[in-house]
Amino acid sequence: MTSDWKNPAHENGENVSAESILTSHQSPVTSHCLVIDLGLIAYAEAYALQKRIVAARKAGAIDDVLLLCEHPHVITQGRNGKREHLLASENVLRQKGVAFYETSRGGDVTYHGPGQIVAYPILNLAAIRRDVVWYVRMLEELMIRASADFDVAAIREPGKTGIWVAPNAAAAFRGGRLSALAAEKLGAIGVHISRWVTSHGFAYNVSTDLRFFDLIVPCGIADRKATSLEKLLGRSVDSRQVATQLAQHFGQVFDLNMQAASADELLELLRVAEASRNLTGPLAHPNPLVAQPILAVREQAEP
């Protein structure tokens, strides 16, 4: 990584299309990675699709994949999470239309909702670098670079995963004096790795309704708040533009040739892979975008 990286979409005042950004790459390139924007999709449906892709990737039947999406209101708890970090009762969750899931990812409790870009990379790290800490740092790096595209200086914080933004001077100046305000979280990370194939991923707040974070202790850190790109910029931001920037930087930090594909194209690839590799069972459901029973994810909001 170099400190003088420049975004080709902003150089020389040129307008570069989202498709050209997603399909462009810099040398060296180790392999291809499909980018699929699923739009708004239920958490369980996206997780079922992840499971299918992971199985195919472990079998070597499909290239690396990056899923981009947004979720309806949902709170998820990582495998090391604490239930007391869910502050809302089941009744409150029902009233607000918020689902709750236990998951196999790392991390504690977090919230996903409309206006937040959620990215699920399914990578074979064995072909890139067998280093879990490095992988998490690279997820942070790509979010830091995407933030810089919007003139937001995101940072890492020692001992904390994700990316953070320090309050601006105007926000810190209260009552005629400068207050010490803690940095707020712009992007969260929670991953799962099995046989060096990754799943789950990161979430980046664009226009997220930050009030929903009051239902939890975000990532188990009681004295920190979440923020969003729109809150930091004081203006509206196109979430699809942010998704494009995240995908571009993803390809750069992992040296992958990013290739845009549709959900239908992905499903056809999976169908062929499952048929050729005999990947049968619950992962080969004819309609993977319909939620199926998932052992690793259990909804808790219902009685």
C-alpha positions as CSV (number, residue, x, y, z in Angstrom):
1,M,0.0,0.0,0.0
2,T,1.2,3.5,-0.8
3,S,0.3,6.8,0.6
4,D,0.0,8.5,-2.8
5,W,-2.8,6.4,-4.1
6,K,-5.2,8.3,-6.4
7,N,-8.7,7.4,-7.5
8,P,-8.8,7.1,-11.3
9,A,-12.4,8.1,-11.4
10,H,-11.4,11.6,-10.1
11,E,-8.2,12.2,-12.1
12,N,-8.2,14.8,-14.9
13,G,-11.8,15.6,-14.3
14,E,-12.9,12.6,-16.2
15,N,-16.3,10.9,-15.6
16,V,-15.9,7.2,-15.3
17,S,-18.9,4.9,-15.3
18,A,-19.6,2.5,-12.5
19,E,-19.2,-0.5,-14.8
20,S,-15.8,0.7,-16.0
21,I,-14.7,1.2,-12.4
22,L,-15.8,-2.3,-11.4
23,T,-14.1,-4.0,-14.3
24,S,-10.9,-2.0,-14.2
25,H,-7.8,-3.3,-12.4
26,Q,-4.2,-2.5,-11.7
27,S,-1.3,-4.9,-12.0
28,P,-0.4,-7.3,-10.5
29,V,-3.6,-9.2,-10.6
30,T,-3.8,-12.7,-9.0
31,S,-7.3,-13.7,-10.0
32,H,-10.8,-12.7,-10.8
33,C,-13.5,-11.6,-8.4
34,L,-17.2,-11.3,-9.3
35,V,-19.1,-8.3,-7.9
36,I,-22.8,-8.7,-7.5
37,D,-25.0,-5.9,-6.2
38,L,-28.1,-7.6,-4.6
39,G,-29.8,-4.4,-3.6
40,L,-32.1,-4.7,-0.6
41,I,-32.3,-8.3,0.5
42,A,-33.3,-10.0,3.8
43,Y,-30.5,-11.0,6.0
44,A,-31.4,-14.7,6.0
45,E,-31.7,-14.8,2.2
46,A,-28.2,-13.2,1.8
47,Y,-26.8,-15.6,4.3
48,A,-28.2,-18.6,2.5
49,L,-26.7,-17.4,-0.7
50,Q,-23.3,-16.9,1.1
51,K,-23.4,-20.5,2.2
52,R,-23.9,-21.7,-1.4
53,I,-21.0,-19.6,-2.6
54,V,-18.7,-20.7,0.2
55,A,-19.4,-24.4,-0.6
56,A,-18.7,-23.8,-4.3
57,R,-15.5,-21.8,-3.5
58,K,-14.2,-24.5,-1.2
59,A,-14.7,-27.0,-4.0
60,G,-12.8,-24.7,-6.4
61,A,-15.9,-24.5,-8.6
62,I,-16.3,-20.7,-8.7
63,D,-14.0,-17.7,-8.5
64,D,-13.9,-15.3,-5.6
65,V,-17.1,-13.3,-5.1
66,L,-18.0,-10.0,-3.5
67,L,-21.7,-9.5,-2.6
68,L,-22.9,-6.0,-2.0
69,C,-26.3,-5.3,-0.5
70,E,-28.5,-3.5,2.0
71,H,-30.7,-5.2,4.6
72,P,-34.1,-4.4,6.1
73,H,-33.7,-3.6,9.8
74,V,-31.9,-6.4,11.5
75,I,-29.6,-6.9,14.5
76,T,-27.0,-9.7,14.5
77,Q,-24.9,-11.2,17.2
78,G,-21.5,-12.7,16.5
79,R,-20.3,-15.9,18.0
80,N,-18.5,-14.1,20.9
81,G,-21.3,-11.6,21.4
82,K,-23.1,-11.0,24.7
83,R,-26.9,-11.0,24.8
84,E,-26.9,-8.1,27.3
85,H,-25.6,-5.9,24.5
86,L,-29.0,-6.2,22.9
87,L,-30.8,-3.4,24.8
88,A,-34.3,-3.8,23.3
89,S,-36.9,-6.3,24.4
90,E,-38.5,-8.7,21.9
91,N,-41.7,-6.5,22.0
92,V,-39.7,-3.4,21.0
93,L,-38.0,-5.3,18.2
94,R,-41.3,-6.4,16.8
95,Q,-42.8,-2.9,17.1
96,K,-39.9,-1.4,15.2
97,G,-39.8,-4.3,12.6
98,V,-36.3,-5.4,13.6
99,A,-35.3,-9.0,13.2
100,F,-32.6,-10.6,15.4
101,Y,-30.1,-13.4,14.4
102,E,-27.3,-15.2,16.0
103,T,-24.5,-15.7,13.5
104,S,-21.2,-17.6,13.0
105,R,-19.2,-14.4,12.3
106,G,-16.7,-12.8,14.7
107,G,-17.5,-9.7,16.7
108,D,-20.3,-8.8,19.0
109,V,-23.7,-7.2,18.3
110,T,-24.3,-4.9,15.4
111,Y,-27.2,-3.4,13.4
112,H,-27.8,-3.5,9.6
113,G,-30.5,-1.5,7.8
114,P,-31.4,0.6,4.7
115,G,-28.7,3.1,3.8
116,Q,-25.9,0.9,5.0
117,I,-23.7,-0.9,2.4
118,V,-23.0,-4.5,3.6
119,A,-20.3,-6.4,1.8
120,Y,-19.8,-10.2,1.9
121,P,-16.5,-11.3,0.4
122,I,-16.2,-15.0,-0.3
123,L,-12.4,-15.2,-1.0
124,N,-9.9,-18.1,-1.0
125,L,-7.3,-16.5,1.3
126,A,-5.0,-19.5,0.7
127,A,-4.4,-18.1,-2.8
128,I,-3.9,-14.5,-1.5
129,R,-2.4,-14.5,1.9
130,R,-3.0,-16.9,4.9
131,D,-3.2,-14.1,7.5
132,V,-6.5,-13.4,9.3
133,V,-5.2,-10.2,10.9
134,W,-3.9,-8.9,7.6
135,Y,-7.3,-9.7,6.0
136,V,-9.2,-7.6,8.6
137,R,-6.7,-4.7,8.2
138,M,-7.2,-4.8,4.4
139,L,-11.0,-4.5,4.9
140,E,-10.4,-1.5,7.1
141,E,-8.0,-0.1,4.4
142,L,-10.5,-0.3,1.6
143,M,-13.1,1.5,3.7
144,I,-10.6,4.2,4.6
145,R,-9.8,4.7,1.0
146,A,-13.5,4.9,0.0
147,S,-14.0,7.4,2.7
148,A,-11.2,9.5,1.4
149,D,-13.0,9.7,-2.0
150,F,-15.6,11.8,-0.2
151,D,-12.9,13.8,1.7
152,V,-13.6,12.0,5.0
153,A,-10.5,11.1,7.0
154,A,-11.3,7.8,8.5
155,I,-8.8,6.1,10.8
156,R,-8.0,2.9,12.7
157,E,-8.1,2.9,16.5
158,P,-5.7,0.6,18.4
159,G,-7.4,-2.4,19.9
160,K,-10.7,-1.8,18.0
161,T,-11.8,-3.3,14.7
162,G,-13.4,-1.2,12.0
163,I,-12.9,2.4,10.9
164,W,-13.5,5.6,12.9
165,V,-13.9,9.3,12.3
166,A,-12.9,12.0,14.8
167,P,-15.5,14.7,15.4
168,N,-14.9,17.9,13.6
169,A,-13.8,21.0,15.4
170,A,-17.3,22.6,15.2
171,A,-18.9,19.6,16.9
172,A,-16.2,19.5,19.6
173,F,-16.5,23.2,20.4
174,R,-19.3,23.5,22.9
175,G,-20.1,26.1,25.5
176,G,-17.2,28.3,24.6
177,R,-14.6,25.6,25.1
178,L,-13.1,22.6,23.3
179,S,-14.5,19.2,24.4
180,A,-12.7,15.9,24.1
181,L,-15.1,13.8,21.9
182,A,-14.5,10.2,21.1
183,A,-14.2,9.1,17.5
184,E,-17.4,7.6,16.0
185,K,-17.6,4.4,14.1
186,L,-18.2,4.6,10.3
187,G,-17.6,1.0,9.3
188,A,-17.8,-2.3,11.2
189,I,-16.2,-5.7,10.5
190,G,-17.2,-9.2,11.4
191,V,-15.8,-12.2,9.5
192,H,-15.8,-15.9,9.4
193,I,-13.1,-18.1,7.9
194,S,-13.3,-21.8,7.2
195,R,-10.5,-23.7,5.4
196,W,-9.2,-20.2,4.4
197,V,-12.5,-19.3,2.6
198,T,-14.0,-16.1,4.0
199,S,-17.6,-15.2,4.6
200,H,-19.6,-12.4,6.4
201,G,-17.6,-9.1,6.0
202,F,-18.1,-5.4,6.6
203,A,-20.8,-2.8,6.9
204,Y,-20.4,0.9,5.9
205,N,-22.8,3.5,7.0
206,V,-23.9,5.8,4.2
207,S,-27.4,7.2,5.0
208,T,-28.2,4.8,7.9
209,D,-30.8,5.8,10.4
210,L,-28.4,5.9,13.4
211,R,-31.2,5.9,15.9
212,F,-31.4,2.1,15.5
213,F,-28.0,1.7,17.0
214,D,-29.6,2.9,20.3
215,L,-31.2,-0.6,20.5
216,I,-27.7,-2.2,21.1
217,V,-24.3,-1.6,22.5
218,P,-22.6,-1.4,19.1
219,C,-19.8,-4.0,18.9
220,G,-19.9,-4.2,22.7
221,I,-18.3,-0.7,23.1
222,A,-20.6,1.2,25.4
223,D,-18.9,4.6,25.2
224,R,-18.8,5.0,21.4
225,K,-21.4,6.0,18.9
226,A,-21.9,5.2,15.2
227,T,-21.8,7.8,12.5
228,S,-22.6,7.9,8.8
229,L,-21.2,9.4,5.6
230,E,-24.2,11.7,5.2
231,K,-24.0,12.9,8.8
232,L,-20.3,13.7,8.4
233,L,-20.8,15.5,5.0
234,G,-24.1,17.2,5.9
235,R,-25.6,16.2,2.5
236,S,-27.2,13.3,0.8
237,V,-25.0,10.6,-0.8
238,D,-25.8,8.1,-3.5
239,S,-25.3,4.7,-1.8
240,R,-24.7,3.0,-5.2
241,Q,-21.8,5.3,-5.8
242,V,-20.4,4.4,-2.4
243,A,-20.9,0.7,-3.3
244,T,-18.9,1.2,-6.5
245,Q,-16.1,2.9,-4.7
246,L,-15.9,0.1,-2.1
247,A,-15.8,-2.5,-4.8
248,Q,-13.0,-0.7,-6.7
249,H,-10.9,-0.4,-3.5
250,F,-11.6,-4.0,-2.6
251,G,-10.0,-5.1,-5.9
252,Q,-7.0,-2.8,-5.4
253,V,-6.1,-3.9,-1.9
254,F,-6.5,-7.6,-2.7
255,D,-5.0,-7.4,-6.2
256,L,-8.2,-8.8,-7.8
257,N,-9.7,-8.2,-11.2
258,M,-13.2,-7.1,-10.3
259,Q,-15.9,-8.1,-12.8
260,A,-19.5,-7.0,-12.4
261,A,-22.2,-9.7,-12.7
262,S,-25.9,-9.9,-12.1
263,A,-27.6,-12.0,-9.5
264,D,-29.0,-14.2,-12.2
265,E,-25.5,-14.8,-13.7
266,L,-24.2,-15.8,-10.2
267,L,-27.1,-18.2,-9.7
268,E,-26.4,-19.9,-13.0
269,L,-22.7,-20.2,-12.1
270,L,-23.8,-21.8,-8.8
271,R,-26.2,-24.1,-10.5
272,V,-23.5,-25.4,-12.9
273,A,-21.0,-25.7,-10.1
274,E,-23.3,-27.6,-7.8
275,A,-24.3,-30.0,-10.6
276,S,-20.7,-30.6,-11.7
277,R,-19.3,-31.0,-8.2
278,N,-22.4,-32.8,-6.7
279,L,-22.9,-30.0,-4.1
280,T,-26.3,-31.2,-2.9
281,G,-28.4,-30.7,0.1
282,P,-29.9,-27.4,1.6
283,L,-27.3,-25.3,-0.3
284,A,-28.7,-26.4,-3.7
285,H,-32.3,-25.1,-3.2
286,P,-33.8,-24.2,-6.6
287,N,-34.4,-20.6,-5.3
288,P,-31.5,-19.5,-3.1
289,L,-33.0,-16.1,-2.6
290,V,-35.8,-17.7,-0.5
291,A,-34.8,-18.1,3.2
292,Q,-34.2,-21.7,4.1
293,P,-33.5,-23.3,7.5
294,I,-29.9,-22.4,8.4
295,L,-28.3,-24.1,11.3
296,A,-25.7,-21.4,11.9
297,V,-28.3,-18.6,12.1
298,R,-31.3,-18.7,14.4
299,E,-33.9,-16.0,14.6
300,Q,-34.6,-15.0,18.2
301,A,-37.2,-12.3,17.9
302,E,-40.1,-14.7,17.6
303,P,-41.6,-16.5,20.7
